[in-house]
């Protein structure tokens, strides 16, 4: 029987696992948004600018839900706006996965 901590961790990951990847056309739109819109502050290569770097190395160790919440809700007191009006949870989850594992994306 799994420990309570393992069960809680498993359940916390469940919502992200249930979100289907966006269709190919939407993935292309999201990739463009990432490099154009996000890149305008985070650098066109996402290596930093007005906002911090969004490279895999820079994001290492940050929980997916923290990154998703940052995209969804923005960051108070910074220029980072909330994207919850423009992006679905599935869109945000896909973008976070792209940032954390760029080699796995088509």
GROMACS elastic network, one bead per residue, 0.5 to 0.9 nm:
[ bonds ]
;  ai    aj funct       b0    kb
    2     5     6  0.80881   500
    2     6     6  0.60399   500
    2     7     6  0.63030   500
    3     6     6  0.52109   500
    3     7     6  0.62727   500
    3     8     6  0.87006   500
    4     7     6  0.50491   500
    4     8     6  0.61478   500
    4     9     6  0.85778   500
    5     8     6  0.51526   500
    5     9     6  0.61484   500
    5    10     6  0.85774   500
    6     9     6  0.50743   500
    6    10     6  0.60886   500
    6    11     6  0.86005   500
    7    10     6  0.50667   500
    7    11     6  0.61639   500
    7    12     6  0.85647   500
    8    11     6  0.51298   500
    8    12     6  0.60923   500
    8    13     6  0.87411   500
    9    12     6  0.51025   500
    9    13     6  0.64433   500
    9    14     6  0.88592   500
   10    13     6  0.53431   500
   10    14     6  0.64357   500
   11    14     6  0.50933   500
   11    15     6  0.78530   500
   12    15     6  0.69742   500
   12    16     6  0.84047   500
   13    16     6  0.57527   500
   13    17     6  0.65691   500
   13    65     6  0.87369   500
   14    17     6  0.51133   500
   14    18     6  0.62891   500
   14    19     6  0.89892   500
   15    18     6  0.52379   500
   15    19     6  0.66503   500
   16    19     6  0.55071   500
   16    20     6  0.86608   500
   16    64     6  0.88789   500
   16    65     6  0.86444   500
   16    89     6  0.86676   500
   16    90     6  0.80049   500
   16    93     6  0.67167   500
   17    20     6  0.77335   500
   19    22     6  0.88068   500
   19    89     6  0.77399   500
   19    90     6  0.54481   500
   19    93     6  0.77357   500
   19    94     6  0.88748   500
   20    23     6  0.88518   500
   20    90     6  0.65576   500
   20    94     6  0.88100   500
   21    24     6  0.86710   500
   21    27     6  0.82277   500
   21    90     6  0.65478   500
   21    91     6  0.76760   500
   21    93     6  0.83475   500
   21    94     6  0.63875   500
   22    25     6  0.80153   500
   22    26     6  0.57967   500
   22    27     6  0.59797   500
   22    90     6  0.67822   500
   22    91     6  0.65867   500
   22    94     6  0.74566   500
   23    26     6  0.53454   500
   23    27     6  0.62138   500
   23    28     6  0.88297   500
   24    28     6  0.63205   500
   24    29     6  0.87432   500
   25    28     6  0.51829   500
   25    29     6  0.64172   500
   25    30     6  0.87522   500
   26    30     6  0.60820   500
   26    31     6  0.85076   500
   26    91     6  0.83319   500
   27    30     6  0.50119   500
   27    31     6  0.60511   500
   27    32     6  0.85223   500
   27    91     6  0.81447   500
   27    94     6  0.80754   500
   27    95     6  0.86913   500
   28    31     6  0.51076   500
   28    32     6  0.61924   500
   28    33     6  0.86029   500
   29    32     6  0.51022   500
   29    33     6  0.61526   500
   29    34     6  0.86293   500
   30    34     6  0.60671   500
   30    35     6  0.86955   500
   30    91     6  0.73357   500
   30    94     6  0.85444   500
   30    95     6  0.71294   500
   31    34     6  0.50545   500
   31    35     6  0.63692   500
   31    36     6  0.84953   500
   31    95     6  0.77059   500
   31    98     6  0.85912   500
   32    35     6  0.53441   500
   32    36     6  0.58194   500
   32    37     6  0.78083   500
   33    36     6  0.51966   500
   33    37     6  0.50755   500
   33    38     6  0.65720   500
   33    39     6  0.82250   500
   34    37     6  0.58348   500
   34    39     6  0.62640   500
   34    46     6  0.86734   500
   34    95     6  0.77169   500
   35    38     6  0.58654   500
   35    40     6  0.77214   500
   35    42     6  0.88353   500
   35    43     6  0.82018   500
   35    44     6  0.58841   500
   35    45     6  0.71360   500
   35    46     6  0.73453   500
   36    40     6  0.60180   500
   36    44     6  0.69166   500
   37    40     6  0.53958   500
   37    41     6  0.76324   500
   37    42     6  0.89409   500
   38    41     6  0.58321   500
   38    42     6  0.59052   500
   38    43     6  0.77154   500
   38    44     6  0.80752   500
   38    46     6  0.79122   500
   38    51     6  0.89305   500
   39    45     6  0.67821   500
   39    46     6  0.57744   500
   39    47     6  0.88217   500
   39    48     6  0.84533   500
   39    49     6  0.84895   500
   40    43     6  0.57959   500
   40    44     6  0.63367   500
   40    46     6  0.89292   500
   40    49     6  0.81480   500
   40    50     6  0.83582   500
   40    51     6  0.89929   500
   41    44     6  0.80726   500
   41    46     6  0.84731   500
   41    48     6  0.74705   500
   41    49     6  0.56726   500
   41    51     6  0.52694   500
   41    52     6  0.82699   500
   41    79     6  0.86928   500
   41    80     6  0.86631   500
   42    45     6  0.78397   500
   42    46     6  0.50652   500
   42    47     6  0.65140   500
   42    50     6  0.61083   500
   42    52     6  0.58258   500
   42    53     6  0.58435   500
   42    54     6  0.68678   500
   43    47     6  0.55896   500
   43    49     6  0.50148   500
   43    50     6  0.77338   500
   43    51     6  0.78104   500
   43    52     6  0.85458   500
   43    53     6  0.74598   500
   43    54     6  0.87506   500
   44    47     6  0.75157   500
   44    48     6  0.83739   500
   44    49     6  0.87188   500
   45    48     6  0.79126   500
   45    53     6  0.87821   500
   45    54     6  0.87079   500
   45    55     6  0.85120   500
   46    49     6  0.80488   500
   46    52     6  0.81910   500
   46    53     6  0.54445   500
   46    54     6  0.51439   500
   46    55     6  0.61493   500
   47    52     6  0.73880   500
   47    54     6  0.61960   500
   47    55     6  0.61891   500
   47    58     6  0.85981   500
   48    51     6  0.57999   500
   48    54     6  0.69366   500
   48    55     6  0.85747   500
   49    52     6  0.63238   500
   49    53     6  0.72405   500
   50    79     6  0.84008   500
   51    54     6  0.87034   500
   51    78     6  0.87019   500
   51    79     6  0.79223   500
   51    80     6  0.77084   500
   52    58     6  0.82890   500
   53    56     6  0.88842   500
   53    57     6  0.88822   500
   53    58     6  0.60703   500
   53    59     6  0.80519   500
   54    57     6  0.81169   500
   54    58     6  0.60338   500
   54    59     6  0.63043   500
   54    99     6  0.68465   500
   54   100     6  0.88535   500
   55    58     6  0.51313   500
   55    59     6  0.62201   500
   55    60     6  0.85310   500
   55    99     6  0.65813   500
   55   100     6  0.76863   500
   56    59     6  0.51582   500
   56    60     6  0.59342   500
   56    99     6  0.60181   500
   56   100     6  0.51051   500
   56   101     6  0.71028   500
   56   102     6  0.79019   500
   57    60     6  0.51619   500
   57    61     6  0.88437   500
   57   100     6  0.84820   500
   58    61     6  0.86839   500
   58    62     6  0.88917   500
   59    62     6  0.56434   500
   59    63     6  0.87007   500
   59    67     6  0.85448   500
   59    99     6  0.80038   500
   59   100     6  0.70094   500
   60    63     6  0.84932   500
   60   100     6  0.75274   500
   62    65     6  0.85012   500
   62    66     6  0.67664   500
   62    67     6  0.70047   500
   63    66     6  0.52587   500
   63    67     6  0.64970   500
   63    68     6  0.87021   500
   64    67     6  0.51238   500
   64    68     6  0.60293   500
   64    69     6  0.84828   500
   64    93     6  0.79968   500
   64    96     6  0.67066   500
   64    97     6  0.79185   500
   64   100     6  0.85593   500
   65    69     6  0.58963   500
   65    70     6  0.84163   500
   65    93     6  0.86123   500
   65    96     6  0.89268   500
   66    69     6  0.51271   500
   66    70     6  0.61805   500
   66    71     6  0.87847   500
   67    70     6  0.50760   500
   67    71     6  0.64102   500
   67    72     6  0.86083   500
   67    92     6  0.89450   500
   67    93     6  0.89646   500
   67    96     6  0.66534   500
   68    71     6  0.51979   500
   68    72     6  0.60016   500
   68    73     6  0.84198   500
   68    89     6  0.81651   500
   68    92     6  0.60166   500
   68    93     6  0.64225   500
   68    95     6  0.85280   500
   68    96     6  0.64721   500
   69    73     6  0.56315   500
   69    74     6  0.74150   500
   69    82     6  0.89676   500
   69    92     6  0.88672   500
   70    73     6  0.54111   500
   70    75     6  0.61906   500
   70    80     6  0.82459   500
   70    81     6  0.88326   500
   70    82     6  0.75106   500
   70    83     6  0.88528   500
   71    74     6  0.54639   500
   71    75     6  0.83296   500
   71    80     6  0.81546   500
   71    81     6  0.77939   500
   71    82     6  0.60492   500
   71    83     6  0.58252   500
   71    84     6  0.75205   500
   71    87     6  0.89680   500
   71    92     6  0.69531   500
   71    96     6  0.87553   500
   72    81     6  0.85240   500
   72    82     6  0.52504   500
   72    85     6  0.83299   500
   72    87     6  0.77361   500
   72    88     6  0.86659   500
   72    89     6  0.79663   500
   72    92     6  0.72653   500
   73    76     6  0.86050   500
   73    80     6  0.88514   500
   73    81     6  0.72092   500
   73    83     6  0.66076   500
   73    84     6  0.65297   500
   74    78     6  0.82857   500
   74    79     6  0.83232   500
   74    80     6  0.51065   500
   74    83     6  0.69385   500
   74    84     6  0.87127   500
   75    78     6  0.56860   500
   75    79     6  0.73984   500
   75    80     6  0.53209   500
   75    81     6  0.66693   500
   75    82     6  0.74480   500
   76    79     6  0.79599   500
   76    80     6  0.75445   500
   76    81     6  0.82256   500
   77    80     6  0.83338   500
   78    81     6  0.80200   500
   82    85     6  0.76455   500
   82    86     6  0.88616   500
   83    86     6  0.54519   500
   83    87     6  0.58897   500
   83    88     6  0.87447   500
   83    92     6  0.86870   500
   84    87     6  0.53391   500
   84    88     6  0.67016   500
   84    89     6  0.79545   500
   84    92     6  0.86777   500
   85    88     6  0.78466   500
   87    90     6  0.79336   500
   87    91     6  0.56680   500
   87    92     6  0.63558   500
   88    91     6  0.50285   500
   88    92     6  0.62820   500
   88    93     6  0.85738   500
   89    92     6  0.50808   500
   89    93     6  0.60369   500
   89    94     6  0.85205   500
   90    93     6  0.50673   500
   90    94     6  0.60985   500
   90    95     6  0.86118   500
   91    94     6  0.51644   500
   91    95     6  0.62403   500
   91    96     6  0.86949   500
   92    95     6  0.50899   500
   92    96     6  0.61579   500
   92    97     6  0.85535   500
   93    96     6  0.51582   500
   93    97     6  0.61602   500
   93    98     6  0.85883   500
   94    97     6  0.50750   500
   94    98     6  0.61035   500
   94    99     6  0.86721   500
   95    99     6  0.62300   500
   95   100     6  0.86468   500
   96    99     6  0.51379   500
   96   100     6  0.62008   500
   96   101     6  0.84543   500
   97   100     6  0.50848   500
   97   101     6  0.57249   500
   97   102     6  0.75196   500
   97   104     6  0.87194   500
   97   105     6  0.84998   500
   98   101     6  0.52271   500
   98   103     6  0.80938   500
   98   104     6  0.75861   500
   98   105     6  0.63328   500
   99   102     6  0.57487   500
  100   103     6  0.89942   500
  101   104     6  0.56708   500
  101   105     6  0.72849   500
  102   105     6  0.55750   500
  102   106     6  0.86877   500
  103   106     6  0.79607   500
